[in-house]
Amino acid sequence: MTATASGRITRDDIEAKFRELQGEIEEVQEEAVNAAIVVGAAVVVVVVVVAFWLGRRRGRKTRTVVEIRRV
């Protein structure tokens, strides 16, 4: 932190440090949002695949067999 010659911390020093911290926080936030989007997309894909797989399995179990015979 830069202090004046008298060793006192001024309002400008505090504001500069807050701006610096805010910039770092925004960078971390952007990275977290990007990671959350990727994870969310992966979860959606997994849910769709599992739903498809379970539906297909159930369809095989309860599929009706129709037998046609000539008399």
Secondary structure as GFF3:
##gff-version 3
##sequence-region A 1 71
A	DSSP	alpha_helix	11	61	.	.	.	ID=ss1
###
